[in-house]
Amino acid sequence: MMMEMKNEKTQLPDDHVDDHVDKELKQCFSEDNPKSFFMFAGAGSGKTRSLINALSFLDNEMGKNLSAHAKQIAVITYTNAACDEIMRRLQYKPIFAVSTIHSFLWELIKSYQADIKEWVAQSIREDIADLQDKQNRGRGGNAAEKRAEDIKRKTERLARINTVKKFSYNPNGENVGYDSLSHSEVIKMGSEFISEEETMQEILVGKYPILLIDESQDTKKELVDALFTVYEKHGDSFIVGMFGDTMQKIYMDGKENLSECIPRDWVQPAKVMNHRSAKRIVELANVVRSTIDKQHQRPRSDAETGMVRLFIVSSSSSKEDIERQAAEIMAKETGDKDWRNESGYKSLILEHHMAGNRLGFLNLYEPLNDSGVFDTSLRDGSIAELSLLSNIVSPLVEAYQKGDDFEVSKIVRRHSPLLDKKAFTDKTDQTDLLREAEAAVEDMISLWKDGTTPSCLDILKSIQKTKLFKLESRARDVLDDSAENSDDKKVAALRRSLKVSFKELQRYSAYVTDNTRFATHQGVKGLEFPRVMVIMDDAGSKGFLFSYEKLFGAKAKTKTDIENELEGKDTSIMRTTRLFYVACTRAQRSLAVIAYTEDQDAVKKTSIANKWFSEEEVVLL
Ligand SMILES: Nc1ncnc2c1ncn2[C@@H]1O[C@H](COP(=O)(O)OP(=O)(O)OP(=O)(O)O)[C@@H](O)[C@H]1O
């Protein structure tokens, strides 16, 4: 999936080598002989382009007819950004329902509140029974304490479920409160309704006779299985089209061995070109891939030669210096001075806290991350208290400091309850209201006196006192002096985190809104950049799912790895190979790989023996 447009090259025969794939896809939509399909192809092969082509074709051929019958073509994308990009390229035509899996499932089920209630209650009961069973059999200690806590929390939620009139759910943010559903509940419930309820299947097929999925190697397995079930029953009136690349499966919740589960009668066209990357990068991608499957791509004949370098560095080195040094070497050797420019290249790290370290927001990030209770909201910056500070307070302070009164007033009018419609209707004297809002802004701004920067907690306290912005009940709990010892783990973690200077919050916010040079290996899926620096740093990461040290021979395989390998299961080395493939194939022109390692010699030996890099391409720093 391509999100950053690059200049289209002049037309060449290479542009059309894979055109037959688009033709085969179009034939799948024939009314007499509809077929489902699985279009899996390597990085940069133009899958997104094929998806858009297929959709434009459908609009031309069937758009009017589908609209007349109130039907739509559904497209499920992996991220909101991908969703926006596809909608934009399809000119926002209402015939398409483009959404993420979460929004898609929620839209489908949200009006069945009674079923939702029954499902949630049943699921909590099962969880409690399961925990109770483990409690009875298990030993004491931390695990038992945690289970007891979980049982208590779930029992409380169960008791309140009956009183819920309407469950709510926000696919793009945090879902706080007992009447809201979690992301995983919506996925599980939605998929179950589809695979088990005949009526839900009829609704799905009736509304969306064609459903296309982008990045389907990472689409939640529950939904993929549910769609196979629907296909079995309704294959003559329901077309499923899957786009993706098994080599780019990097999340654990996608369906394993997806390609082996595809029904035999699905069309499976293959592509050979890589239109994105320079020749040397395509060559690297091909050898990396060869350990997993036999797909081999061809670079464009007009592609640049390109350049790759592997910098092998001891884990104890100063990372900032090393990365600057590597970028300088890249600039010299490629003659491309954008390697000297902070925003000229993208640095791919394995985990967000590594960006926290490099950009300076670790004190804010760590308490939240270590608590283990925030999911994607921490990654995308949608935790309510943080987004208030970054999306509203930060621009307000900036505008004030610049003396931009117009912008200050615009932000306050848009977001402050002091000036909302209700305030104006309740109070007749508008000057009073404006004065009150102005005083509230001054109270907050006074925290920046004498060149100091306040802590995030101080800012929230000022907001609480003046009511300048609306604070959710959780924010009020966070501001309570005993919050650090709260039973609510989110409250305790937020209290610890928000003690930091507001500057850390601003750096975190720049990172999550993609305004820095850093991104994670996982987060850049579908994107492309001219210059890429892939940073491999196991010692600096906390996860155990990936191990570059094992992939590059600096660390031995574990017993579990060997067992998994023998049983034909996915291993951490295979997972890391795929992640490495995804990260390297984002580069269009030049690629710097930095390996922080405990064993520089082993990394060098392995990378040369594997034919990933040549002797001349390896630099020991
Ligand atoms: N037939 C073609 N002719 C010329 N350029 C193409 C063609 N197909 C794709 N491209 C270009 O190649 C790049 C990669 O395409 P795209 O992002 O669609 O690939 P993808 O298969 O979705 O990649 P990935 O799986 O790595 O995300 C884009 O810049 C796109 O404009």
The ligand as a Gaussian input file, in Angstrom:
#p B3LYP/6-31G(d) Opt

LIG

0 1
 N        2.423000      -0.782000     -13.109000
 C        3.148000       0.170000     -12.511000
 N        3.882000       1.019000     -13.249000
 C        4.613000       1.988000     -12.660000
 N        4.665000       2.202000     -11.329000
 C        3.936000       1.403000     -10.529000
 C        3.135000       0.351000     -11.083000
 N        2.529000      -0.284000     -10.050000
 C        2.942000       0.352000      -8.920000
 N        3.771000       1.372000      -9.195000
 C        4.436000       2.246000      -8.202000
 O        5.226000       1.405000      -7.347000
 C        5.143000       1.832000      -5.973000
 C        4.636000       0.707000      -5.104000
 O        3.271000       0.445000      -5.359000
 P        2.257000       0.025000      -4.203000
 O        2.474000       0.870000      -3.019000
 O        0.905000      -0.064000      -4.799000
 O        2.828000      -1.414000      -3.878000
 P        2.343000      -2.459000      -2.813000
 O        2.358000      -3.762000      -3.505000
 O        1.068000      -2.031000      -2.184000
 O        3.565000      -2.383000      -1.793000
 P        3.775000      -2.911000      -0.276000
 O        3.236000      -4.281000      -0.156000
 O        5.258000      -2.886000      -0.140000
 O        3.145000      -1.925000       0.599000
 C        4.254000       3.040000      -5.980000
 O        5.078000       4.175000      -5.993000
 C        3.444000       2.924000      -7.272000
 O        3.080000       4.189000      -7.780000

